[in-house]
Amino acid sequence: MRVVTIPNGLFAENCYLVIDEPSGACVVIDPGEEAGLIVHKLAATGAKPVGIWLTHAHVDHVLGVPRLKAETGAPVWLHPADRLLYDHVPEQAAAFGLRAVALPEPDRALAAGELLRVGELEFRVRHAPGHSPGSVVFEGEGAAFAGDVLFQGSIGRTDLPGGDFGTLIASIERELLTLPDSTIVYSGHGPETTVGRERRTNPFLTGAYRLA
């Protein structure tokens, strides 16, 4: 497995290209604001996109969907609990002073426990609400693509519509802290981390934030 990280846009969102090197198949996870940059990086890999996977439907993670879908024809996967956010991306964008067109219809609905394949790579869909109702983690091959559920030293915001702190903490405990400590966590913003590091040092998971 080869992972290409593409920080992009006003919010420094991480788009990921996950490539099965033997077959050349890849998926694009969370194509954000700078669609042109993502398309350029994708072309440079020579990989063939077989899917556009969305961890959630906040505006900074989906603005590149129309161009990526148009240029690759790859199906768009989204958890149905985030469909309302997805359908209101133009309104989301306007709230941040951005402009966005309506997004293409999702092609596939993600379901908790579903197995997705990229060439010979296999990932399990883990539903992890709290940052948004339909947030998911794509877990497999010793990695977890966690969107805005968990960051190095922090967690996703819960003050946006559909967010809930208690739900998010429960999701992290259920869907991420049950994974091996060596699991690499690729987050929607910032550097990668590991489950073990966050278990030991993340103040939101150790309870230290309550003492601050």
C-alpha positions in Angstrom: 0.0 0.0 0.0 1.2 3.5 -0.9 -0.4 6.5 0.7 -0.1 10.0 -0.8 -1.1 12.8 1.5 -2.3 16.0 -0.2 -2.8 19.0 2.2 -5.0 21.5 0.4 -7.3 24.5 0.7 -8.2 27.2 3.2 -8.5 24.6 6.0 -5.4 22.6 5.2 -7.5 19.5 4.7 -5.7 16.2 4.0 -6.9 14.4 0.9 -5.4 10.9 0.6 -4.6 8.7 -2.4 -4.5 5.1 -1.3 -2.8 3.0 -3.9 -2.5 -0.8 -4.3 0.8 -0.8 -6.1 0.7 -4.2 -7.7 -2.6 -3.5 -9.5 -2.3 0.3 -9.8 -5.8 0.7 -8.4 -6.4 3.6 -6.0 -9.1 5.5 -4.1 -9.3 9.2 -3.4 -10.3 9.9 0.2 -11.9 13.3 0.9 -11.0 15.4 -2.2 -11.0 18.9 -0.8 -10.9 22.5 -2.0 -7.9 22.3 -4.4 -9.3 19.9 -7.0 -6.7 20.9 -9.6 -3.8 20.0 -7.2 -5.4 16.6 -6.4 -6.0 15.8 -10.0 -2.3 16.7 -10.7 -1.0 14.5 -7.9 -3.3 11.7 -9.0 -2.0 11.8 -12.6 1.6 11.8 -11.3 1.0 8.5 -9.6 -0.2 6.8 -12.8 -2.8 5.0 -10.6 -6.4 4.3 -11.7 -9.1 5.6 -9.4 -11.8 3.1 -8.5 -13.6 5.1 -5.9 -14.0 8.4 -4.1 -14.5 7.7 -0.5 -15.9 10.4 1.9 -15.2 10.2 5.6 -17.9 12.9 6.1 -19.6 15.7 4.2 -18.2 18.9 5.7 -17.4 21.4 3.0 -13.6 21.2 3.3 -13.6 17.5 2.6 -15.9 17.4 -0.5 -15.4 20.6 -2.6 -13.3 18.6 -5.1 -15.9 15.9 -5.6 -17.4 17.4 -8.8 -14.1 17.6 -10.7 -12.8 14.3 -9.5 -16.0 12.6 -10.4 -16.1 14.2 -13.8 -12.5 13.5 -14.7 -12.2 9.9 -13.3 -15.8 8.5 -13.4 -15.1 6.9 -10.0 -18.1 6.2 -7.9 -18.7 8.4 -4.8 -19.2 6.7 -1.5 -21.0 8.5 1.4 -22.7 7.4 4.6 -26.4 8.3 4.3 -26.5 10.0 7.7 -24.4 12.8 6.2 -26.5 13.2 3.1 -28.2 16.4 4.4 -24.8 18.0 4.9 -23.7 16.8 1.4 -26.8 18.2 -0.2 -26.2 21.6 1.5 -22.6 22.1 0.5 -23.3 25.4 -1.3 -24.8 26.8 2.0 -21.9 25.4 4.0 -19.4 27.1 1.7 -21.2 30.4 1.8 -20.9 30.4 5.6 -17.1 30.4 5.2 -17.1 33.0 2.3 -16.6 30.3 -0.3 -18.6 29.4 -3.4 -19.6 25.8 -4.3 -21.8 24.2 -6.8 -24.2 21.4 -5.9 -22.4 18.1 -5.7 -23.2 15.0 -7.9 -25.4 12.4 -6.4 -23.5 9.8 -4.3 -23.2 6.5 -6.1 -23.0 4.2 -3.1 -24.1 4.3 0.5 -21.5 3.3 3.1 -22.6 0.9 5.8 -21.0 0.0 9.1 -19.0 -3.2 8.9 -18.9 -3.2 5.1 -15.7 -4.3 3.5 -14.3 -2.2 0.6 -11.5 -3.4 -1.7 -8.8 -1.4 -3.6 -7.0 -4.0 -5.7 -5.9 -6.5 -3.1 -6.2 -4.0 -0.2 -9.2 -4.4 2.1 -10.8 -1.8 4.4 -13.6 -2.0 6.8 -16.1 0.8 7.2 -16.5 1.9 10.9 -19.3 4.3 11.6 -18.0 6.9 14.0 -20.6 9.7 14.6 -20.0 12.7 16.8 -18.1 15.1 14.6 -21.0 14.7 12.1 -23.8 12.1 12.0 -22.3 10.1 9.1 -18.6 10.3 9.9 -16.8 7.0 9.1 -13.3 5.6 9.5 -11.8 3.4 6.7 -9.7 0.8 8.6 -7.4 -1.9 7.2 -3.9 -2.8 6.2 -2.6 -1.4 9.5 -4.1 2.0 9.0 -7.2 4.0 9.8 -8.3 6.9 7.6 -10.2 8.8 10.3 -11.4 12.0 8.8 -12.1 14.5 11.5 -12.8 12.0 14.2 -9.3 11.9 15.8 -6.2 14.1 15.4 -2.8 14.0 16.8 -3.4 15.3 20.3 -7.0 16.3 19.7 -10.4 15.3 18.4 -12.9 16.6 15.9 -15.1 19.6 16.6 -18.5 19.0 18.1 -19.9 22.5 17.9 -21.1 22.2 14.3 -24.6 21.0 13.3 -25.0 17.3 14.1 -21.9 17.2 16.4 -22.0 15.8 19.9 -19.0 15.4 22.3 -20.2 12.4 24.2 -21.1 10.6 20.9 -17.7 11.4 19.5 -15.7 10.1 22.5 -17.8 6.9 22.5 -17.1 6.5 18.7 -13.4 6.9 19.3 -13.4 4.4 22.1 -15.4 1.9 20.1 -14.0 2.2 16.6 -10.4 3.3 17.1 -9.1 2.5 20.6 -10.1 -1.2 20.0 -7.5 -1.3 17.2 -3.8 -2.3 17.7 -1.6 0.4 19.1 0.6 0.2 16.0 -2.3 1.3 13.7 -1.4 4.4 11.8 -4.1 7.1 12.0 -4.4 9.3 8.9 -6.4 12.3 10.0 -8.4 14.9 8.0 -6.0 17.7 9.2 -2.5 17.7 10.5 0.1 14.9 10.8 -0.4 11.2 11.0 -0.3 9.5 14.4 -0.9 6.1 15.9 -3.7 4.6 18.0 -1.1 3.9 20.8 0.2 7.4 20.9 -3.3 8.9 21.2 -4.4 6.3 23.8 -1.4 7.4 26.0 -1.2 11.1 25.3 -4.3 12.6 23.9 -5.8 14.8 26.6 -9.4 14.2 25.4 -8.9 10.4 25.8 -6.9 10.4 29.1 -9.2 12.9 30.7 -6.4 15.5 31.2 -8.5 18.2 29.3 -10.9 18.2 32.2 -8.1 19.3 34.6 -6.9 22.2 32.4 
